[in-house]
């Protein structure tokens, strides 16, 4: 009986530990893809693409209408390539 109670207590402690680690991350990492629906209330930052050439990683940080911070990582064509159309 004591083993059963100890196992149950350990299970509860593990569950609360996982819940605590999930809620401590304030930034929501959005997945990139062909179409990503975003709810943008305020833009926090965007990657500056001036002077970058070719396909480069970019990042878009924003707040949604509920005040949660999001981060979207994606690939984009740089705009600083001389002689390219």
Secondary structure, 3 states (H helix, E strand, C coil): CHHHHHHHHHHHHHHHHHHHHHHCCCEEEECCCCCCCCCCCEEEEECCCCCCCCEEEEEEEEECCCCCEEEEEEEEECCCCCCCC
